[in-house]
Amino acid sequence: IAPVSVTLGSRAYPEHVQETLARRAGTLVWVDALGIAREAGNLRAANVALLGALSPFLEAAEEEWHRAISAHLPERVQSVNLTAFKLARELTLAGMEGSAP
């Protein structure tokens, strides 16, 4: 998700940001949150997609995430957000398996 200043055209997105961050970070996961949200059915689910990508790095069980998402979102958008969460989580887990030594 591009910063607002980049989206509005007042600043350019930094060059080589992915390579720079990869050198500096212990673990780096690139997530196309908007693409995942689009696939899930609603671009507004991008934030929940980011939670899905983050979730494997935290101690909460997947079911706890599902309960929290369901408890804080209107019923009409729960399904699409849970789908975005699941897609992002699965992509992150697959990426972590692919990067293991």
C-alpha positions in Angstrom: 0.0 0.0 0.0 1.6 3.2 -1.2 1.9 6.1 1.2 -0.7 8.9 0.6 2.1 11.3 -0.5 3.1 8.8 -3.3 -0.6 8.2 -4.3 -1.2 11.9 -4.6 2.0 12.4 -6.6 3.8 14.7 -4.3 6.6 12.2 -3.7 8.1 9.3 -5.6 8.2 5.8 -4.1 11.8 5.1 -3.0 13.8 3.1 -5.5 15.1 -0.3 -4.5 13.0 -0.3 -1.3 12.5 -4.0 -1.3 16.2 -4.8 -1.6 17.1 -2.2 1.0 14.6 -3.5 3.5 15.6 -7.1 2.8 19.2 -6.3 3.8 18.1 -4.7 7.0 15.2 -6.8 8.2 15.4 -10.2 9.9 12.2 -11.4 8.2 10.6 -9.5 5.4 7.2 -10.5 3.9 5.9 -8.6 0.9 2.1 -8.6 0.8 -0.1 -7.3 -2.0 -2.9 -6.4 0.4 -5.0 -4.7 -2.2 -4.7 -7.7 -4.6 -5.7 -10.0 -1.8 -8.6 -7.8 -0.8 -9.7 -7.6 -4.4 -9.6 -11.4 -4.7 -11.6 -11.7 -1.4 -14.2 -9.4 -2.8 -13.7 -5.9 -1.3 -10.8 -3.6 -1.4 -11.7 -2.4 2.1 -10.5 -5.7 3.4 -6.9 -4.8 2.7 -6.2 -4.0 6.4 -7.5 -7.4 7.5 -5.3 -8.9 4.8 -2.3 -7.2 6.4 -3.4 -8.7 9.8 -3.5 -12.1 8.1 0.1 -11.7 6.9 1.2 -10.6 10.3 -0.6 -13.3 12.2 1.9 -16.1 11.8 4.5 -14.0 13.6 2.3 -13.5 16.7 1.3 -16.0 19.3 -2.5 -15.8 18.9 -4.1 -18.9 17.4 -5.9 -18.5 14.1 -9.3 -19.1 15.7 -8.6 -16.1 18.1 -8.0 -13.9 15.1 -11.3 -15.1 13.5 -13.2 -14.3 16.7 -11.7 -10.9 17.0 -12.4 -10.0 13.4 -16.0 -11.2 13.6 -16.5 -9.4 16.9 -15.4 -6.0 15.5 -16.9 -6.0 12.1 -20.5 -5.8 10.9 -21.9 -9.2 9.9 -22.3 -8.1 6.2 -18.5 -7.7 5.8 -17.2 -10.5 8.0 -17.0 -13.2 5.3 -15.0 -11.1 2.9 -12.6 -10.0 5.6 -12.1 -13.5 7.0 -11.4 -14.6 3.4 -8.8 -11.8 3.0 -7.3 -12.8 6.4 -7.1 -16.5 5.3 -5.6 -15.7 1.9 -2.9 -13.5 3.3 -2.1 -15.9 6.1 -1.7 -18.8 3.7 0.5 -16.8 1.3 2.7 -15.7 4.2 3.0 -19.2 5.6 3.8 -20.6 2.1 6.5 -17.9 1.7 8.0 -18.7 5.1 8.2 -22.4 4.1 9.8 -21.4 0.8 12.5 -19.3 2.5 13.5 -21.9 5.1 17.1 -23.1 4.8 
